[in-house]
């Protein structure tokens, strides 16, 4: 069966520090991969999506970047965190256009 | 680009009331449409979906019909229960990306 792993679950980082959040998928090949941010009381903002290794599309100009070094690995990074980067980050995958998307458990990032 | 606009919440209803949460979309081509639900303290899970015009998705008493002419996918339930309290997200899957609406928080009072 397919599973998605996202870590860490909680992270507190100082302003100006780097960030690396990792997401891995098991049990499927060539998935579409997504990073979303869910701010408190707000919806899901699509940050990045990827349809294949090394293929990254950015939705919103910001302080973050994403990479897909392997088929089932998706990494969200920042060189220097800002206070406004605080939020709940969700990784998700889907197989094809009409398929269901599956979400990781999320990472709650607090920048202090 | 692709986008989804949802009815703003929060929505508060009494048990057994009729529910409608409006959702409209903008997309190129022929997207698939979804409703996801996030129960308190849990992750997102698929509630229902429709992949082409005039399709009706249904699950747990909820229904939504893919209306191409009005670019809408409104969520309805005839009689809500306290256990339906959650945040509901409308979403569309285009050629590549999955885009969500802002979410609607629903609270059902006994």
Interface residues (C-beta under 8 A of the other chain):
Chain A: X32 X34 X36 X42 X43 X44 X46 X49 X51 X57 X59 X90 X92 X94 X97 X98 X99 X100 X101 X103 X104 X105 X106
Chain B: X6 X31 X32 X34 X36 X43 X44 X45 X46 X49 X51 X89 X91 X93 X94 X95 X96 X97 X98 X99 X100 X101 X102 X103
